[in-house]
Amino acid sequence: MTLEILKLEASKLRKSELLDFAQFIIEALKEIEKGEDSNFALSESQKLEIAIRMEDITKNLSAFIEGNEGEEKLIAKYGLQI
């Protein structure tokens, strides 16, 4: 299954199913992170975007929140368990 087909199928899900799917993806990413997937690499455009955002953060041009606060907001808004 291609990513485009997966996105198309995910767009058909009800909100509760989509939240379950999002939680599945988060858990899958955590598992990959534990194993440090050696095939994972950022593209040049992703690296550039990160650099731009980091620069904005250091210049206080972007509002951001701590990870724990973001997690609490997701749980409060969607009931998502991270």
N, C-alpha and C positions, 0 to 999 in steps of 0.2 A: 504494500500500500504506500502510495506517495504522500508526502506532506500535504500537498494540495487537496488530495482526496480526504485525508484525515481532517483537515480544516473544514472542508465542505460538510462532512458527516457530523463533526462537532457542532457546527452552526445549527444543526437540526435538533439538537438536544434541548430538553426543557431545562429551566434554570437550575433545579435541584440536581439533575443529571450532569449538567455542565460543571457545577461546583464539585461534584464527586470526581469528575474527570480531572479537574484542576488539582484536586487533592492527590489523585493518583500520579499526576505528572510531578508534583512537588516531591512526593515520596520516591518516585523513580530517580529524580535528580539527586536526592539525598543519598540513595544507594550508589549511584554512579560516583558521587563525590567521595564516598567512603573508599571506593576502589580506585579512585583517581584514573578515570578513563584516559588512557594514553593517546587515543585517537582524537581527543577534544582539542581544538585549536580555534582561536578567534580569527576572523577574517580581518583584513586590513581596514575595511570600513568600520567594523565593530571596535577595533582598537582605536581608531580615530574618534569615534563617538564617545568612547570611554574617556579619552584624553580631553575632549571638549567639555564633557560634563564635569570632570574632575577640576578643570580650570575654572568653570563657573562656580563650583562649590567653594574653591579656595578664595575666589573673589567675592563670595557671598551673593552671587547673582541668582542662585537657585535655592529654593526652599527645600529642605529635606528633613526627614524624621529618622529617628533611631529605628533599627530593625525590630526591636521589641514593641515599640509603639505601633509600627506598621502592622505587625502580627496581631496585636490587640484590636486594631481597627478592622482588619479583615474578619476576625472572629466575631466581633460585635455586629458588623454589617451583614455578613453572609453566613455566619455560623461555621466558617471554615476552620478546621483544626489543622495547624501546621506542625 
